[in-house]
Amino acid sequence: MADAPKSREATLSIGEVSERVNIPVSTIRFYEKEFGSYLEVLKTAGGHRRFRGEDVEKLKYIHALIHGQGRSLKEVKAALVSDRDPVLLRKDLDLLLEVFETLVQENARFHKAVQGLTDRVVALEEDQRNRKRFKLF
């Protein structure tokens, strides 16, 4: 945890943050414990938490990932790490591109299969029409 700010940057107490963002104090403490390397909350000499504007935004982001998007703690931790680490972010992007390419290939196979089925149905309908003509004799 970082020490108290050297400058006169405006900071908020944990209670003030709780009221502003409508997150319980206990949840803020939990987020600080679970995501301490991401939050890096300042503390006074007396051990009181002091939150900067960026800390409040980070808390709201974590809360949105968990409660808004329904992500697990493990998923949130991975997301926060990849947000800070360009190598991990690159790996995530590479994985997404690989999944995208796989989906494109599957889509092409499905399209080909549907086209094959369509051609077969057309051929069967044509065959059926031809058989009806010959039955008249």
N, C-alpha and C positions, 0 to 999 in steps of 0.2 A: 504494500500500500504506500502511496506517495505521501510525503509530508505536506504540511499546510503550505498554501501558496505564498511565495515571496512577495508578489505584487498585490495590489488591492483589487484583484479580480473578484467580481461579485460571486458569492457562493451561497448555497442554501443548506439548511439543516435537513436531516432525513424526514422530519415531520413536514417541513415546507414542501419538499419534493413529493411526499405521499399525497398531500392535499392537491398539489398542482396537476399531477398526472393520474390521480385516482388509483394508485397502487398501494396496497397496505404496507406499512412499515416492515412487517415480518417478511413480506415477499421481496422487498428491496434488499433486506439483509440476506435473504436466501440467494438472490441474484448476485449479490456482491461475493458471497462465499463460492458459488458455483462458477461464476464468470469473472473472478477477480483479476485475472490477467488482461481481460478486455476492458473492464470498467476502470480500474486503477483509481479508486475513490481516495480523495485527500482526507487526512485526519489532522486535527489540531493537536497541540502538545498534550491536551487533556484526553485525547482519544476520541473526540467527537467527529463524526463524519461530516464532511463538507463537500457538496456537490456543485460542480460547475455546469454551465449550460450544456456542454458536450456530454457530460455524464448523464444528465437528464435525458438527452436525446438517445443515448445508448440504452438506458433503462427502457425507454418507450419502444425501441427497436427490439430488444430482447422480449419484452412483454408481447409485442405484436407477433413475433415468430412463434411463441409458445401458445398464446391464447387466440390470436387472430388466424394463424395458419395451422395450428394444431400440431406443431412439430415437437418431437421428443427432445429431452435435454441433450441427448447424444447428437441429434441432428443439429440443434442450435449451436452446440460447441463446435461441430465441424464447420458450420456455416460461418461462425465468427472467426475461426482459424483461417479459413480460406479467404475471408475478406481481408485479413491482414497479411497473408503470405502469398505472394504472386506465384510461387512454384505450385502450391496446392490449388490455387485458382486456375492455373494453366491445366493441371491434371483434371480438375472438374470440367473445364471446357472441352478437353480432349475426350473425356468420357461421354459428355453430352453429344459431341459431334459423332462419336462412334455409334451411339444409340440412334441418333437421327439418321445416319447412313443405313443402319440395319432396318429401320422403319421404312425408309424410301425403297429399299430392295424388296421388303415384304409387300409393300404397296404395289410395286411393279408386278410381282408374282401373282397377287390377287387380281390385278387388272387383267393379266394374261389369262388366268383361269376363268374369270367371268366372261372374257371375250370368247374363249373356247366353248364354254357352256352356251353362250348366245348363238354361236355358229351351229352348234349341234341341235339346238331347239329349232332354229330356222330350217336346217336340213331335214329334221324329222317332220316338221309341218309341211314342207315341200313334198316329202315322200308320201305323207298322208293324203295330200291333195291329189297327187298322181294316182294313188291306189283307188280313190273314189271315182276317178274318171274311167278307169278300166272296168269297174264293177257294173257299169251301165250296160255293157254288152252281154 
